[in-house]
Amino acid sequence: MDQIGGVLPDSFGLSLTVFATDATPENPIMPGDILVLANTGPYQARRAAAGEAVQLVSKDTARDVETPLGVHAAGFSRNVAVKYTGAIAVGNSVEADGAGGVRAAAAANGTYVVKVDTVRQKVEVLIP
């Protein structure tokens, strides 16, 4: 018998591993908690405040900031590593730079830089 609706298997959608900046033994991140990306460092997330859009949903438990945390990403379909030009930081949106890479966009556009690798001149970007 086929089931209609329900939660899809983990292989559907974008999943990431992040670090929860506000996870503590007294107040751990639990499965199903709503999180948002934090621009404080590469692949960092924090609990969503009231009124913030859902960006991540926790799949696991994290009791400290060093525990890798599996999350489902909402609103993003892929993460890619691409070369960049100019000044760019975690949390920036990106746009094409006209030379085959990306640069920081002047306004948010649905993309999100989650890691900057200055040695390789590449950024990891979540794209819608």
C-alpha positions, 0 to 999 in steps of 0.5 A: 500500500502506498502512503500519501504525504508524510516525511520524506526520506533523508536522501531528499533535499539538501542536508548539511553538517554545521556547528551550533554556536549556542548549544550547551549541556544545559540547553542542547539543540535537539532533533526538530529544532529550528535554526538559522545560519550564523555569519560568525564562522564557517558552517555555523548555525544558531537557534532561530529567533521569533519571526526569523525564516526557517533555514535549517531543521536539526536532525541530531542532538548537539550539547556543545559548540564542537559537536557536528550537527546534521541539519536539513536546509530549507530554501537551498538546493545545492552547495557549491565551491566556486572561485571568487574575486574581491572581498567576501565573507561568511553570510554574503550573497553572491553574484557573477563576477564576469570572469567565471567566478563570483563576488559579493552581491550588493543585496541579498539574493537567496545565495549564502556564503558558508565558508571562505577559503582564502588559500584556494580563493574559493567560497562554498555557497548555498544556492536556491 
